């Protein structure tokens, strides 16, 4: 019998359980039928844990894509607001409000993907520009759109953090179930000895599938 090890994949463990269940059921003894039911229960738990892990990983990938999309909207909106305010002050890059709102170029500040520093930069720009009276309606609308996009991005980041935690927990649960199922499979060898009157050949035959 080849023992299952922690390093083996879930697919390998699942297949070993499937084969030993078939072999145990084929023997037809009450004891082997009971062991088959036990192994089936472990296989069902493993299947459920793997499905849960896969679902959580898929959810994480989805939230990652959403964050990328939302971040691009914020990046584009920040640049547009900066350009709009420069138009308002006749391209005067030394305008005090412009320097307060955009201490570095918007395109540079938003280059990384959704960082805390970017969030502070965007929120600062919005706060500063909100204090300026009589801005053009078009620019005000751009600022409103940027603020809405930033709020959506922050919500997306929170969702991604939660999805990461859920995926990590699901991965840990799968590992725990797989370890337990592997241990049950490995211990089965010793439980079958008395069932077959100590006939090692018959015991080994169960694991030859």
C-alpha positions as CSV (number, residue, x, y, z in Angstrom):
1,X,0.0,0.0,0.0
2,X,1.2,3.5,-0.9
3,X,0.4,5.9,1.9
4,X,-1.1,9.2,1.2
5,X,1.2,12.1,2.1
6,X,0.5,15.8,2.9
7,X,2.3,16.9,-0.2
8,X,-0.1,15.1,-2.5
9,X,-2.8,17.0,-4.4
10,X,-6.5,17.0,-3.6
11,X,-7.1,15.3,-6.9
12,X,-4.8,12.4,-6.0
13,X,-6.4,12.0,-2.6
14,X,-9.8,12.1,-4.1
15,X,-8.9,9.4,-6.7
16,X,-7.4,7.1,-4.0
17,X,-10.5,7.4,-1.9
18,X,-12.7,6.7,-5.0
19,X,-10.8,3.5,-5.8
20,X,-10.6,2.2,-2.3
21,X,-14.4,2.7,-1.9
22,X,-15.0,0.7,-5.0
23,X,-12.7,-2.1,-3.8
24,X,-14.2,-2.2,-0.3
25,X,-17.7,-2.4,-1.7
26,X,-16.7,-5.2,-4.1
27,X,-15.5,-7.4,-1.2
28,X,-19.1,-7.5,0.1
29,X,-18.4,-8.1,3.7
30,X,-20.4,-6.2,6.4
31,X,-17.1,-4.8,7.7
32,X,-15.8,-3.7,4.4
33,X,-19.1,-2.2,3.5
34,X,-19.0,-0.1,6.7
35,X,-15.5,1.0,5.8
36,X,-16.6,1.9,2.3
37,X,-19.3,4.1,3.9
38,X,-16.8,5.8,6.1
39,X,-14.4,6.5,3.2
40,X,-17.4,7.8,1.2
41,X,-18.2,10.2,4.0
42,X,-14.6,11.5,3.9
43,X,-14.7,11.8,0.1
44,X,-17.9,13.8,0.3
45,X,-16.3,16.1,2.9
46,X,-13.3,16.6,0.7
47,X,-15.5,17.3,-2.4
48,X,-17.5,19.9,-0.5
49,X,-14.4,21.6,0.9
50,X,-12.8,21.7,-2.5
51,X,-15.9,23.1,-4.0
52,X,-16.1,25.8,-1.3
53,X,-12.4,26.7,-1.8
54,X,-12.9,26.9,-5.6
55,X,-15.9,29.1,-5.2
56,X,-14.0,31.4,-2.8
57,X,-11.0,31.6,-5.1
58,X,-13.4,32.5,-8.0
59,X,-15.0,35.2,-5.9
60,X,-11.6,36.6,-5.2
61,X,-10.7,36.7,-8.8
62,X,-13.9,38.5,-9.6
63,X,-13.3,41.1,-6.9
64,X,-9.7,41.6,-8.2
65,X,-11.1,42.3,-11.7
66,X,-13.6,44.7,-10.3
67,X,-10.9,46.6,-8.4
68,X,-8.9,46.9,-11.6
69,X,-11.9,48.3,-13.4
70,X,-12.8,50.7,-10.7
71,X,-9.2,51.8,-10.3
72,X,-9.0,52.7,-14.0
73,X,-12.2,54.8,-13.6
74,X,-10.6,56.7,-10.7
75,X,-7.3,57.1,-12.5
76,X,-9.1,58.6,-15.6
77,X,-11.3,60.8,-13.5
78,X,-8.4,62.2,-11.5
79,X,-6.6,63.2,-14.6
80,X,-9.7,64.7,-16.1
81,X,-10.3,66.8,-12.9
82,X,-6.7,68.0,-12.9
83,X,-7.0,69.0,-16.5
84,X,-10.3,70.6,-15.9
85,X,-9.0,72.7,-13.1
86,X,-5.9,73.7,-15.1
87,X,-8.2,74.9,-17.9
88,X,-10.1,76.9,-15.2
89,X,-6.9,78.7,-14.2
90,X,-5.5,79.2,-17.7
91,X,-3.0,76.4,-17.4
92,X,-1.3,78.1,-14.4
93,X,0.5,75.2,-12.8
94,X,1.7,77.5,-10.0
95,X,-1.8,78.3,-8.9
96,X,-1.9,77.7,-5.1
97,X,-5.1,75.7,-5.2
98,X,-3.8,73.5,-8.0
99,X,-0.6,72.8,-6.0
100,X,-2.6,71.9,-2.9
101,X,-4.9,69.7,-4.8
102,X,-2.3,68.1,-7.0
103,X,1.1,68.1,-5.3
104,X,2.3,65.6,-7.9
105,X,1.0,65.0,-11.4
106,X,-2.3,63.1,-11.3
107,X,-1.0,60.6,-13.8
108,X,2.0,59.8,-11.6
109,X,-0.1,59.6,-8.4
110,X,-2.6,57.2,-9.8
111,X,0.0,55.0,-11.7
112,X,0.1,52.2,-9.0
113,X,-3.0,50.0,-8.6
114,X,-5.4,51.3,-5.9
115,X,-2.9,52.0,-3.1
116,X,-3.6,53.8,0.2
117,X,-1.4,56.6,-1.0
118,X,-3.6,57.0,-4.1
119,X,-6.7,57.1,-2.0
120,X,-5.3,59.9,0.2
121,X,-4.2,61.8,-2.9
122,X,-7.6,61.6,-4.6
123,X,-9.6,62.4,-1.5
124,X,-7.3,65.4,-0.8
125,X,-7.8,66.7,-4.4
126,X,-11.6,66.4,-4.0
127,X,-11.6,68.1,-0.6
128,X,-9.4,71.0,-1.8
129,X,-11.4,71.6,-5.0
130,X,-14.7,71.6,-3.0
131,X,-13.5,74.8,-1.3
132,X,-13.2,76.7,-4.6
133,X,-16.2,78.9,-5.3
134,X,-17.8,79.3,-8.8
135,X,-16.2,76.4,-10.5
136,X,-17.5,75.6,-14.0
137,X,-20.5,73.2,-14.0
138,X,-18.6,70.8,-16.1
139,X,-15.7,70.7,-13.7
140,X,-18.1,70.3,-10.7
141,X,-19.7,67.3,-12.4
142,X,-16.2,65.8,-13.0
143,X,-15.4,66.2,-9.3
144,X,-18.8,64.6,-8.4
145,X,-18.1,61.7,-10.7
146,X,-14.6,61.3,-9.3
147,X,-15.9,61.2,-5.7
148,X,-18.5,58.6,-6.7
149,X,-15.8,56.5,-8.4
150,X,-13.5,56.8,-5.4
151,X,-16.3,55.6,-3.0
152,X,-17.0,52.7,-5.3
153,X,-13.3,51.8,-5.4
154,X,-13.0,51.9,-1.7
155,X,-16.0,49.6,-1.4
156,X,-14.4,47.3,-4.0
157,X,-11.2,47.2,-2.0
158,X,-13.1,46.2,1.1
159,X,-14.9,43.5,-0.8
160,X,-11.5,42.2,-2.1
161,X,-10.0,42.1,1.4
162,X,-13.0,40.1,2.6
163,X,-12.8,37.8,-0.3
164,X,-9.1,37.2,0.4
165,X,-9.8,36.3,3.9
166,X,-12.6,34.0,2.9
167,X,-10.4,32.3,0.3
168,X,-7.6,31.8,2.9
169,X,-10.0,30.3,5.4
170,X,-11.5,28.0,2.7
171,X,-8.0,26.9,1.7
172,X,-7.2,26.1,5.3
173,X,-10.4,24.1,5.8
174,X,-9.6,22.1,2.6
175,X,-6.2,21.3,3.9
176,X,-7.6,20.2,7.2
177,X,-10.2,17.9,5.6
178,X,-7.7,16.5,3.2
179,X,-5.2,15.7,6.0
180,X,-8.0,14.0,8.0
181,X,-9.2,12.0,4.9
182,X,-5.6,11.0,4.1
183,X,-5.1,9.8,7.7
184,X,-8.3,7.8,7.5
185,X,-7.2,6.2,4.3
186,X,-3.8,5.3,5.7
187,X,-5.2,3.8,8.9
188,X,-7.6,1.7,6.9
189,X,-4.8,-0.7,6.1
190,X,-4.4,-1.6,9.7
191,X,-8.2,-1.9,10.3
192,X,-8.5,-4.4,7.4
193,X,-6.0,-6.8,8.8
194,X,-8.4,-8.4,11.3
195,X,-11.2,-8.4,8.7
196,X,-9.1,-10.6,6.4
197,X,-7.7,-12.8,9.2
198,X,-4.2,-11.2,8.8
199,X,-4.0,-12.1,5.1
200,X,-1.8,-9.2,3.9
201,X,-2.3,-10.1,0.2
202,X,-6.1,-9.5,0.6
203,X,-5.5,-6.3,2.4
204,X,-3.1,-5.1,-0.3
205,X,-5.6,-6.1,-3.0
206,X,-8.0,-3.5,-1.6
207,X,-5.4,-0.7,-2.3
208,X,-4.3,-1.9,-5.8
209,X,-7.0,0.0,-7.7
